[in-house]
Structure formats: C-alpha cells, structure tokens
Amino acid sequence: MCRDCGCSITDNHDHHHHHDHHHNPTLEDKKTVEVLTKILDANDRQAQSNREHFDRYGILAVNLMSSPGAGKTTLLEKTIELLGEELRIGVIEGDLETNRDAERIREKGAPAYQITTGQACHLDAFMVHEGIHHLPLEDLDVVFIENVGNLVCPASYDVGAHLNVVLLSTTEGDDKPEKYPVMFRSAELMLITKIDLLPYMDFDIDRAIKSARSVNPKLDVIKLSSKTGEGFDMWIEFIKSKKRLRVA
C-alpha cells in the first residue's frame, strides 16, 4: 500500500523486528500525523496551482474516482464519442502500472497522458501537475483525471480539479457509500454504472442512493450504461452545463 497517504500504517507492527520506536507508540503517532499533515498541506498548495493553470486556459477539470473495474475508462471512451465534436477532451490517466488506459483513450482521438504510480494508490496534485504539462491545454475544453482505482485514498488528495465524480457499479454492493463515506462525501455527482447488468445483480439502486445521500445529502445521481448508452444524455448535459459555468 501507499506510504504517502498513511494507508500502510497500522497498529500491528511486524513483531519479527524490534525497533526502539515501538516502545513509544504515542511519539510515533505524533510524528506520523506531523508528516502526513505536511504532505497534505504541500499537496493542497499544488492543487490550487493546478486549478489556476486550468482556469487560465478556460478548462473544466473533472476528477473521476471509483473502485477498480467500475467503468471509468469505458465511460470516458463513450463520452469522447458523444461529446468529442462539441468539446475538446483531454485525459490524465492514473494506474499503478501499464499504459493501456491511455492507449484506449488515444484510440478514440483524444490526447492522453499516463501516470504510473508504482505503489501509490492514488494520484496527487504533483502527479497531475506533471500530466498538465504533457497535454495541449490550449486546444482543450475539458480535462478528465482518471484516478487510480481505489475507494479510499484518492478522496484524501485534492488534485486540482473543479469537481469530483464518483462511480459506483452495479457489480459492487449498494451499501458501499456508507462503508467508504469519504469518497462519496467529497463528490458532487455519483454515477451508478453498468445498469444494464441490474437483472443479474443483487443491487438495489434506491438503497444505493439512500446510502450515498446519508453521507452526502447534496449528492447528484445519474444512472447510466456505457454499453447501451442509457443515461448518457444526462451525463453529457451535466458536463456541458459545468463547462458553461466555467466560461460564464
């Protein structure tokens, strides 16, 4: 797991190794908090710089977050197909390894930059800053940031986007929002994906929405299928309306 965000830090130390700091867990906890606070503060400053960079070019930046396999890349492929002639789209891709997602996006005709994080389970503002400088910003209207598939850590890091969108697939449990509240609390919109699979899944949409709004009452919800196209009219209009607000 990732050392930067602290998700690799637990109360269960390796008892096969003996270190002096194990004798003073309170001091260790204090040091850990101080380090993580400094990391997040530096990240927030870079995130604000990223937003200002997007603003200079009139770009809407959207951070997509979800667990692995919820359909982020497929969503982007379909979005580029439907919106590409009206709004110029670029993508910053985040994965632990491989360039496959960026290659899929480029095949749809949109510029994409792949960030491979190695062991990091999220993108941070500094990684996104690198991606910004590998995209033709002067030729773009919208930049999607496809975060690493993870329902926990990405929500803790502001990457400099204007809004967060979280995907919840029907192949997951409908109680996920209450189990992983930070992710859903930080989002403006929840996309319930793969609704074409509902007949085959034990997933209750109403229960999922109720779960999400119990942690974020203002959360908007769109139900869609990248396979059938159902619900994409609402998703496309959502992006277009947010883009208009950035220009206004």
Stockholm file with secondary structure:
# STOCKHOLM 1.0

chainA/1-248         MCRDCGCSITDNHDHHHHHDHHHNPTLEDKKTVEVLTKILDANDRQAQSNREHFDRYGILAVNLMSSPGAGKTTLLEKTIELLGEELRIGVIEGDLETNRDAERIREKGAPAYQITTGQACHLDAFMVHEGIHHLPLEDLDVVFIENVGNLVCPASYDVGAHLNVVLLSTTEGDDKPEKYPVMFRSAELMLITKIDLLPYMDFDIDRAIKSARSVNPKLDVIKLSSKTGEGFDMWIEFIKSKKRLRVA
#=GR chainA/1-248 SS CCTTTTTTCCSCCCTTSCCGGGGCHHHHHHHHHHHHHHHHHHHHHHHHHHHHHHHHTTCEEEEEECSTTSSHHHHHHHHHHHHTTTSCEEEEEEESSCSHHHHHHHHTTCCEEEEECTTCSSCCHHHHHHHHTTSCGGGCSEEEEECCSCSSGGGGCCCSCSEEEEEEETTSCTTHHHHSHHHHHTCSEEEEECGGGGGGSCCCHHHHHHHHHHHCTTCEEEECCTTTCTTHHHHHHHHHHHHHHHHC
#=GC SS_cons         CCTTTTTTCCSCCCTTSCCGGGGCHHHHHHHHHHHHHHHHHHHHHHHHHHHHHHHHTTCEEEEEECSTTSSHHHHHHHHHHHHTTTSCEEEEEEESSCSHHHHHHHHTTCCEEEEECTTCSSCCHHHHHHHHTTSCGGGCSEEEEECCSCSSGGGGCCCSCSEEEEEEETTSCTTHHHHSHHHHHTCSEEEEECGGGGGGSCCCHHHHHHHHHHHCTTCEEEECCTTTCTTHHHHHHHHHHHHHHHHC
//
